[in-house]
Amino acid sequence: MTATTPETSAGGLLALIRSGEAATRAELGRLTGLSRSAVAVRVAALAEAGLVVEGAGASTGGRPAGSLAFDVDAGAVVGVAIGRSRTQIGVYDLAGREIVGDTRDHDVGTGPEELLPDIASRVATAVERVGPPVLGIGMSLPGTVDPERRVSVDAPVMKGWDGVPLAPHLTAVVDAPVHLANDTAALTRSELFGPPPLGSDLLVVKASTGLGLGIIADGRLVHGDRGVTGELGHTRVDGADDLLCRCGAHGCLETVAAGWSLVHRLTEQGGTARHVRDLVALALDGDPLARSLLRESGRRVGEVLAVAVNLLHPQTVVVGGDMGAAFDLYTAGMREAVYARAAASVARDLRFAPAAHGDSAGLVGCAALVIDHELSPAAVDARLRAGRAPG
Ligand SMILES: [Zn+2]
């Protein structure tokens, strides 16, 4: 069996229907090599579980009789993206379309004992408004997380969060599995979700309060050892030796280019900004200092990014996060630095693009985290064996 042979279980067939590779029983049979009766049994199980709908009509978008479609309303997923100063909550259908959204700011430094009960009650309210069962909850936090234990293990800007169990607050209000990812990993995952990705090899920069880098290689998200990739911001750079980073080291890229350091420099020079989003708003309003800080940050990030560009040879560098909202301004310096430092043969066709899901990218990534896990062939097969409906 080669890696490209589709899985022949019911869950494997669902994956072929979801991806659009197969829309009829005949196509499923052709792709999997299964007999007509074997396909029929599996499709019947998927239909009984409500995951697949059949035939013509509004529910399948007017497809011809006998055609099969994934029922995106068979369940819902919840996304919870916790940031330093705001939390985004969303309920999504199984195609990743938002049904309910709820974004609120909170004070920097708000601890888990205060924020988690608030998030849980907002999730409960959002889920109440939605009919279908919830397949799972996807959650993201800045810093390093342990997806197995579902705790934060190193979040320098989220004081008091390390080691605090995150799932119990949510499972108390919604009976569904909780999946946890780091914020940059969630942002990166969102690029594989929805519109076709801008290549099979992508570098995804999260330029926000902190700086992170996500990697998609051969169309797959790269997880790294212990789930940690892309510590772009804590690369030592020239000319920053005396600058203390929030990680405790001196001379990190973050000290000259992260949102937190830009805000610090802006206020030092008489500007007013509490968060990097304020600084971005000032820049888009034409404030010369905010504009020069953003351009300079893009250039410094680009200098380090050039190495990663040479190593991966991506088709596209995606720029998301709060500073990505000033995309043209931010990437002007970044392009300049990457083109100056990366190999010409690699940089020649390189594109820069904003995050596909804009300001919601991290949240969409949380929803995608659940969908990718809970609708994987193995998870679907386990559900069918257990005789459970999607929820
Ligand atoms: Zn650092």
Boltz pocket constraint, residues with backbone or C-beta under 6 A from the ligand:
constraints:
  - pocket:
      binder: B
      contacts: [[A, 233], [A, 234], [A, 245], [A, 246], [A, 247], [A, 248], [A, 249], [A, 252], [A, 254]]
      max_distance: 6.0
